[in-house]
Amino acid sequence: PSRGPTAADVKAAESLSPGDRNAMIRGMVDGLAARLEKSPRDVDGWIKLMRSRKVMGEDAAASQTLKRALDAFADASCERAQIVAAAMELQIKP
């Protein structure tokens, strides 16, 4: 099942004021971060969170997310390689 916004969510966001839209986005990002705290073995989730933090201009939070993701996959070199490749593409430094 997709965990991203539905078409209805996107349509609803388009009608919001910029402040309300930012609050909605912040809520989705915070929800993803909370989910990853409980279930950290989600490569795509970590990459999505890094990307979200970067897009929001939160470079320090994006770097912290990278560190948390690498810790979550300390025993999995393939997954770590995916995370590092995404971080490089997003220009996120640990």
mmCIF file of the C-alpha atoms, coordinates in Angstrom:
data_MODEL
# 
_entry.id   MODEL 
# 
loop_
_atom_site.group_PDB 
_atom_site.id 
_atom_site.type_symbol 
_atom_site.label_atom_id 
_atom_site.label_alt_id 
_atom_site.label_comp_id 
_atom_site.label_asym_id 
_atom_site.label_entity_id 
_atom_site.label_seq_id 
_atom_site.pdbx_PDB_ins_code 
_atom_site.Cartn_x 
_atom_site.Cartn_y 
_atom_site.Cartn_z 
_atom_site.occupancy 
_atom_site.B_iso_or_equiv 
_atom_site.pdbx_formal_charge 
_atom_site.auth_seq_id 
_atom_site.auth_comp_id 
_atom_site.auth_asym_id 
_atom_site.auth_atom_id 
_atom_site.pdbx_PDB_model_num 
ATOM 1  C CA . PRO A 1 1  ? 0.000  0.000  0.000  1.00 0.00 ? 1  PRO A CA 1 
ATOM 2  C CA . SER A 1 2  ? 1.183  3.497  -0.830 1.00 0.00 ? 2  SER A CA 1 
ATOM 3  C CA . ARG A 1 3  ? 1.957  5.709  2.123  1.00 0.00 ? 3  ARG A CA 1 
ATOM 4  C CA . GLY A 1 4  ? 2.115  8.929  0.121  1.00 0.00 ? 4  GLY A CA 1 
ATOM 5  C CA . PRO A 1 5  ? -0.599 11.494 -0.324 1.00 0.00 ? 5  PRO A CA 1 
ATOM 6  C CA . THR A 1 6  ? -3.661 10.502 -2.325 1.00 0.00 ? 6  THR A CA 1 
ATOM 7  C CA . ALA A 1 7  ? -4.997 12.506 -5.255 1.00 0.00 ? 7  ALA A CA 1 
ATOM 8  C CA . ALA A 1 8  ? -7.625 13.876 -2.852 1.00 0.00 ? 8  ALA A CA 1 
ATOM 9  C CA . ASP A 1 9  ? -4.872 14.950 -0.423 1.00 0.00 ? 9  ASP A CA 1 
ATOM 10 C CA . VAL A 1 10 ? -3.070 16.806 -3.206 1.00 0.00 ? 10 VAL A CA 1 
ATOM 11 C CA . LYS A 1 11 ? -6.296 18.492 -4.338 1.00 0.00 ? 11 LYS A CA 1 
ATOM 12 C CA . ALA A 1 12 ? -7.054 19.521 -0.748 1.00 0.00 ? 12 ALA A CA 1 
ATOM 13 C CA . ALA A 1 13 ? -3.534 20.904 -0.335 1.00 0.00 ? 13 ALA A CA 1 
ATOM 14 C CA . GLU A 1 14 ? -3.928 23.048 -3.459 1.00 0.00 ? 14 GLU A CA 1 
ATOM 15 C CA . SER A 1 15 ? -6.835 24.890 -1.822 1.00 0.00 ? 15 SER A CA 1 
ATOM 16 C CA . LEU A 1 16 ? -4.942 25.621 1.403  1.00 0.00 ? 16 LEU A CA 1 
ATOM 17 C CA . SER A 1 17 ? -3.155 28.835 2.262  1.00 0.00 ? 17 SER A CA 1 
ATOM 18 C CA . PRO A 1 18 ? 0.662  28.607 2.039  1.00 0.00 ? 18 PRO A CA 1 
ATOM 19 C CA . GLY A 1 19 ? 0.901  28.439 5.844  1.00 0.00 ? 19 GLY A CA 1 
ATOM 20 C CA . ASP A 1 20 ? -1.690 25.665 6.093  1.00 0.00 ? 20 ASP A CA 1 
ATOM 21 C CA . ARG A 1 21 ? -0.074 23.793 3.198  1.00 0.00 ? 21 ARG A CA 1 
ATOM 22 C CA . ASN A 1 22 ? 3.313  23.967 4.940  1.00 0.00 ? 22 ASN A CA 1 
ATOM 23 C CA . ALA A 1 23 ? 1.732  22.698 8.159  1.00 0.00 ? 23 ALA A CA 1 
ATOM 24 C CA . MET A 1 24 ? 0.161  19.782 6.260  1.00 0.00 ? 24 MET A CA 1 
ATOM 25 C CA . ILE A 1 25 ? 3.505  18.923 4.645  1.00 0.00 ? 25 ILE A CA 1 
ATOM 26 C CA . ARG A 1 26 ? 5.266  19.215 8.014  1.00 0.00 ? 26 ARG A CA 1 
ATOM 27 C CA . GLY A 1 27 ? 2.704  16.813 9.494  1.00 0.00 ? 27 GLY A CA 1 
ATOM 28 C CA . MET A 1 28 ? 3.327  14.230 6.753  1.00 0.00 ? 28 MET A CA 1 
ATOM 29 C CA . VAL A 1 29 ? 7.124  14.512 7.151  1.00 0.00 ? 29 VAL A CA 1 
ATOM 30 C CA . ASP A 1 30 ? 6.881  14.248 10.937 1.00 0.00 ? 30 ASP A CA 1 
ATOM 31 C CA . GLY A 1 31 ? 4.583  11.238 10.541 1.00 0.00 ? 31 GLY A CA 1 
ATOM 32 C CA . LEU A 1 32 ? 7.117  9.524  8.295  1.00 0.00 ? 32 LEU A CA 1 
ATOM 33 C CA . ALA A 1 33 ? 9.902  10.259 10.786 1.00 0.00 ? 33 ALA A CA 1 
ATOM 34 C CA . ALA A 1 34 ? 7.815  8.803  13.633 1.00 0.00 ? 34 ALA A CA 1 
ATOM 35 C CA . ARG A 1 35 ? 7.023  5.683  11.606 1.00 0.00 ? 35 ARG A CA 1 
ATOM 36 C CA . LEU A 1 36 ? 10.725 5.158  10.865 1.00 0.00 ? 36 LEU A CA 1 
ATOM 37 C CA . GLU A 1 37 ? 11.529 5.424  14.589 1.00 0.00 ? 37 GLU A CA 1 
ATOM 38 C CA . LYS A 1 38 ? 9.197  2.461  15.181 1.00 0.00 ? 38 LYS A CA 1 
ATOM 39 C CA . SER A 1 39 ? 10.101 0.501  12.017 1.00 0.00 ? 39 SER A CA 1 
ATOM 40 C CA . PRO A 1 40 ? 13.578 1.580  10.931 1.00 0.00 ? 40 PRO A CA 1 
ATOM 41 C CA . ARG A 1 41 ? 14.192 -1.187 8.362  1.00 0.00 ? 41 ARG A CA 1 
ATOM 42 C CA . ASP A 1 42 ? 12.681 0.807  5.461  1.00 0.00 ? 42 ASP A CA 1 
ATOM 43 C CA . VAL A 1 43 ? 15.255 1.982  2.918  1.00 0.00 ? 43 VAL A CA 1 
ATOM 44 C CA . ASP A 1 44 ? 12.712 3.825  0.762  1.00 0.00 ? 44 ASP A CA 1 
ATOM 45 C CA . GLY A 1 45 ? 11.248 5.539  3.815  1.00 0.00 ? 45 GLY A CA 1 
ATOM 46 C CA . TRP A 1 46 ? 14.653 6.845  4.915  1.00 0.00 ? 46 TRP A CA 1 
ATOM 47 C CA . ILE A 1 47 ? 15.435 8.080  1.414  1.00 0.00 ? 47 ILE A CA 1 
ATOM 48 C CA . LYS A 1 48 ? 12.030 9.799  1.201  1.00 0.00 ? 48 LYS A CA 1 
ATOM 49 C CA . LEU A 1 49 ? 12.650 11.444 4.593  1.00 0.00 ? 49 LEU A CA 1 
ATOM 50 C CA . MET A 1 50 ? 16.135 12.634 3.547  1.00 0.00 ? 50 MET A CA 1 
ATOM 51 C CA . ARG A 1 51 ? 14.671 14.081 0.343  1.00 0.00 ? 51 ARG A CA 1 
ATOM 52 C CA . SER A 1 52 ? 11.839 15.777 2.240  1.00 0.00 ? 52 SER A CA 1 
ATOM 53 C CA . ARG A 1 53 ? 14.207 17.359 4.750  1.00 0.00 ? 53 ARG A CA 1 
ATOM 54 C CA . LYS A 1 54 ? 16.456 18.599 1.922  1.00 0.00 ? 54 LYS A CA 1 
ATOM 55 C CA . VAL A 1 55 ? 13.532 20.066 -0.066 1.00 0.00 ? 55 VAL A CA 1 
ATOM 56 C CA . MET A 1 56 ? 12.333 21.833 3.077  1.00 0.00 ? 56 MET A CA 1 
ATOM 57 C CA . GLY A 1 57 ? 15.775 23.434 3.429  1.00 0.00 ? 57 GLY A CA 1 
ATOM 58 C CA . GLU A 1 58 ? 16.581 21.453 6.586  1.00 0.00 ? 58 GLU A CA 1 
ATOM 59 C CA . ASP A 1 59 ? 20.136 20.437 5.714  1.00 0.00 ? 59 ASP A CA 1 
ATOM 60 C CA . ALA A 1 60 ? 21.124 19.594 9.307  1.00 0.00 ? 60 ALA A CA 1 
ATOM 61 C CA . ALA A 1 61 ? 18.014 17.419 9.724  1.00 0.00 ? 61 ALA A CA 1 
ATOM 62 C CA . ALA A 1 62 ? 18.744 15.742 6.358  1.00 0.00 ? 62 ALA A CA 1 
ATOM 63 C CA . SER A 1 63 ? 22.277 14.920 7.560  1.00 0.00 ? 63 SER A CA 1 
ATOM 64 C CA . GLN A 1 64 ? 20.918 13.569 10.829 1.00 0.00 ? 64 GLN A CA 1 
ATOM 65 C CA . THR A 1 65 ? 18.431 11.436 8.878  1.00 0.00 ? 65 THR A CA 1 
ATOM 66 C CA . LEU A 1 66 ? 21.304 10.033 6.809  1.00 0.00 ? 66 LEU A CA 1 
ATOM 67 C CA . LYS A 1 67 ? 23.175 9.057  9.979  1.00 0.00 ? 67 LYS A CA 1 
ATOM 68 C CA . ARG A 1 68 ? 20.055 7.407  11.475 1.00 0.00 ? 68 ARG A CA 1 
ATOM 69 C CA . ALA A 1 69 ? 19.424 5.493  8.239  1.00 0.00 ? 69 ALA A CA 1 
ATOM 70 C CA . LEU A 1 70 ? 22.995 4.209  8.090  1.00 0.00 ? 70 LEU A CA 1 
ATOM 71 C CA . ASP A 1 71 ? 22.761 3.139  11.749 1.00 0.00 ? 71 ASP A CA 1 
ATOM 72 C CA . ALA A 1 72 ? 19.503 1.285  11.015 1.00 0.00 ? 72 ALA A CA 1 
ATOM 73 C CA . PHE A 1 73 ? 21.297 -0.718 8.310  1.00 0.00 ? 73 PHE A CA 1 
ATOM 74 C CA . ALA A 1 74 ? 24.672 -1.115 10.004 1.00 0.00 ? 74 ALA A CA 1 
ATOM 75 C CA . ASP A 1 75 ? 24.576 -4.835 9.143  1.00 0.00 ? 75 ASP A CA 1 
ATOM 76 C CA . ALA A 1 76 ? 23.300 -4.508 5.559  1.00 0.00 ? 76 ALA A CA 1 
ATOM 77 C CA . SER A 1 77 ? 25.832 -3.283 3.005  1.00 0.00 ? 77 SER A CA 1 
ATOM 78 C CA . CYS A 1 78 ? 23.436 -3.343 0.030  1.00 0.00 ? 78 CYS A CA 1 
ATOM 79 C CA . GLU A 1 79 ? 20.885 -1.134 1.790  1.00 0.00 ? 79 GLU A CA 1 
ATOM 80 C CA . ARG A 1 80 ? 23.648 1.180  3.064  1.00 0.00 ? 80 ARG A CA 1 
ATOM 81 C CA . ALA A 1 81 ? 24.898 1.564  -0.510 1.00 0.00 ? 81 ALA A CA 1 
ATOM 82 C CA . GLN A 1 82 ? 21.387 2.594  -1.659 1.00 0.00 ? 82 GLN A CA 1 
ATOM 83 C CA . ILE A 1 83 ? 21.161 5.167  1.145  1.00 0.00 ? 83 ILE A CA 1 
ATOM 84 C CA . VAL A 1 84 ? 24.625 6.579  0.430  1.00 0.00 ? 84 VAL A CA 1 
ATOM 85 C CA . ALA A 1 85 ? 23.868 6.812  -3.310 1.00 0.00 ? 85 ALA A CA 1 
ATOM 86 C CA . ALA A 1 86 ? 20.644 8.715  -2.588 1.00 0.00 ? 86 ALA A CA 1 
ATOM 87 C CA . ALA A 1 87 ? 22.441 11.024 -0.149 1.00 0.00 ? 87 ALA A CA 1 
ATOM 88 C CA . MET A 1 88 ? 25.096 11.789 -2.764 1.00 0.00 ? 88 MET A CA 1 
ATOM 89 C CA . GLU A 1 89 ? 22.425 12.511 -5.367 1.00 0.00 ? 89 GLU A CA 1 
ATOM 90 C CA . LEU A 1 90 ? 20.669 14.856 -2.920 1.00 0.00 ? 90 LEU A CA 1 
ATOM 91 C CA . GLN A 1 91 ? 24.007 16.400 -1.895 1.00 0.00 ? 91 GLN A CA 1 
ATOM 92 C CA . ILE A 1 92 ? 23.523 15.442 1.750  1.00 0.00 ? 92 ILE A CA 1 
ATOM 93 C CA . LYS A 1 93 ? 26.703 15.099 3.779  1.00 0.00 ? 93 LYS A CA 1 
ATOM 94 C CA . PRO A 1 94 ? 26.863 13.162 7.045  1.00 0.00 ? 94 PRO A CA 1 
# 
